[in-house]
Amino acid sequence: MTLFTKEGCAKCQYVKKSVDLKKLGVREEILSPDNPDSLAHLAWHELVSVAATQLPILVLDDNTSLTGAIRITNFLTAISDQR
């Protein structure tokens, strides 16, 4: 799974503080003009327009995605509880 975030995003910080991304195997990609690889990865998932208005974005292993800090946190917490 990949979590797309950006610097200064309060919702992104909320997710990162609420769950242990590393323990869950979630890779964080920080979107910025200085990080073209993350932007290309986001484009590959066809989520550029989504990222313009909604961050964070969690891309799941089946290539579906979730948006919204609460929804993502709840999803990751449920996974963590199952382990």
C-alpha positions in Angstrom: 0.0 0.0 0.0 1.1 3.6 -0.6 0.0 6.7 1.2 0.3 9.9 -0.8 0.8 12.9 1.4 2.3 16.4 1.3 4.2 18.6 3.7 2.1 20.8 5.8 -1.1 18.7 5.4 -2.8 18.4 8.8 -5.0 15.5 7.6 -1.9 13.7 6.3 -0.2 14.2 9.7 -3.2 12.9 11.5 -3.0 9.6 9.6 0.7 9.3 10.2 0.3 9.9 13.9 -2.7 7.6 14.3 -1.2 4.4 12.8 2.2 2.7 12.5 2.6 2.9 8.7 5.9 1.0 8.8 4.4 -1.9 10.8 1.6 -2.2 8.3 3.9 -2.1 5.4 2.5 1.2 4.1 5.0 3.2 2.0 4.6 7.0 2.2 5.2 9.1 -0.9 5.4 12.8 -0.2 4.1 14.8 -3.2 6.0 17.9 -4.1 7.5 19.6 -7.2 10.9 18.4 -6.0 9.7 14.7 -6.0 8.9 13.8 -9.7 8.9 10.1 -9.0 6.0 10.4 -6.5 4.1 12.6 -8.9 4.7 10.1 -11.7 3.5 7.3 -9.4 0.4 9.3 -8.5 -0.3 9.9 -12.3 0.2 6.2 -13.0 -2.7 5.5 -10.6 -4.7 8.3 -12.4 -5.1 10.2 -9.1 -3.6 13.6 -10.0 -7.0 15.3 -10.1 -8.0 13.7 -6.8 -4.8 14.9 -5.2 -5.6 18.4 -6.2 -8.5 18.5 -3.8 -8.1 15.6 -1.5 -5.1 14.4 0.5 -4.1 12.0 1.9 -4.7 9.2 -0.6 -4.2 5.6 0.3 -3.6 3.2 -2.7 -4.4 -0.4 -1.8 -2.6 -3.5 -3.1 -5.5 -4.1 -5.6 -4.9 -0.5 -7.0 -8.2 0.9 -5.5 -7.8 4.0 -3.4 -9.3 5.6 -0.3 -9.3 9.3 0.5 -10.0 11.2 3.7 -8.0 11.0 6.9 -10.7 9.4 9.0 -11.6 6.7 6.4 -7.9 5.9 5.9 -7.2 5.8 9.6 -10.2 3.5 10.3 -9.2 1.2 7.4 -5.6 0.9 8.6 -6.6 0.5 12.2 -8.9 -2.4 11.3 -6.0 -4.0 9.4 -3.7 -3.5 12.4 -6.3 -5.1 14.7 -6.6 -8.2 12.5 -2.8 -8.9 12.8 
